[in-house]
Amino acid sequence: MEYNKKQEIVYAAITVFITVHAFVFYCLSLENGGFSIDIVKMSYSLNTWVFPISLIPLEFVIAMIVELLI
């Protein structure tokens, strides 16, 4: 089945959205000893030790670029 470019972008956005959230929540849970609502708050808070931007939007943009180019 052939896909057009719009379908590829929508599919990439859906899969990247799910996997980025899962990966960020998983990694933060490992670092902090378990999952809690604080993990969700930390993933959207400003990350001042590297860049003053939250983790999920930054990783979403990077993952979308990689997904569409590779």
C-alpha positions, 0 to 999 in steps of 0.5 A: 500500500502506498502512502502520500507525504501527508500520511507519512507525516501524520503517522510519524507525528503520532508514533513520535508523540507516543514514544517520546513521552514513554521514553522521557517518563521511563528515564526520569522514573529510573533516575528518581526511583519510580513513577509519580505525578512529579515525573510528569511535572518534571518532564514539562518543566524548564531544564536549565542545566542544558537548555532553558526548554522543557524535555518533551517538546525539544525531543519531539522536534528532534525525533520528528526531524530524524523520523522524516529524514531517515 
